[in-house]
């Protein structure tokens, strides 16, 4: 057997060293890829389909406590409640929990900055995205439904147009229900377009075309206002969603508790959530909720 000379030995050592370095460098990448594949598989198998709720301005993560209680009293399937708060410094806190075996929990996301105004809505959408990223990583759901009261519907719209594209390949938003959301703020006519409304219309192509949207208008004692938000401002949402999404339906809720701040406790809203958002309940539309438009 011929012995290797010094040059050949050096070459062999360099080759072995290079192979070793390649293997060492490849291991982390392989582990990351394996972990990523496992997470993808876990997400694809997930049966969790939460209803994620965003309250309006000046409201907190406690805003929908009564609504969830009403829903749990009205349905056989009981839903757990997880409440999330996002602080201005990026800190995120949790209270409540998602019960084991609950496939359709409610998750409410509130903000320390819960003030009105377009600049705040943009900031709140950014803060919501921080919470959504954590929630999606922790619970690995592959679909969800959305609910927004008042400015909550505006935050959802801002988020859909500016952040959802980062998740759309792995997480599907199935339905969005907005209740008394002033898409054109206090304006009663779309001839007077606010900057927010103009931006929403401009970027509507970012909204997923598979989405089902239900826009609810509250009318306290007329067909012009719920006592705070002009009906025409709520209906202006059709210029954002109609003929862009799979289905767009606007409805008018009248009668008792149709005033703006009372709408989340309105029994008609409870029925609409059961019918249009909850997969576990399939109920007929109740009297008092009037469809005013559909695409």
Secondary structure, DSSP 8 states (H G I E B T S, - for coil): -----HHHHHHHHHHHHHHHHHHHHHHHHHHHHHHHHHHHHHHHH-----EEEE--TT--TTTTHHHHHHHHHH-SS---EEEEEE-TTS-EEEEE---TT-SS-EEEEEES----SHHHHHHHHHHHHHHHHHHHHHH--SEEEEEEETHHHHHHHHHHHHTGGGTTTT-EEEEEEEES--TTTT-SSTTS--HHHHHHHHTGGGS-TT-EEEEEEE-SSSSSBSSSSBHHHHHTTHHHHTTTSSEEEEEEE-STT-SGGGGGG-HHHHHHHHHHT-TT------TTEEEEEE-
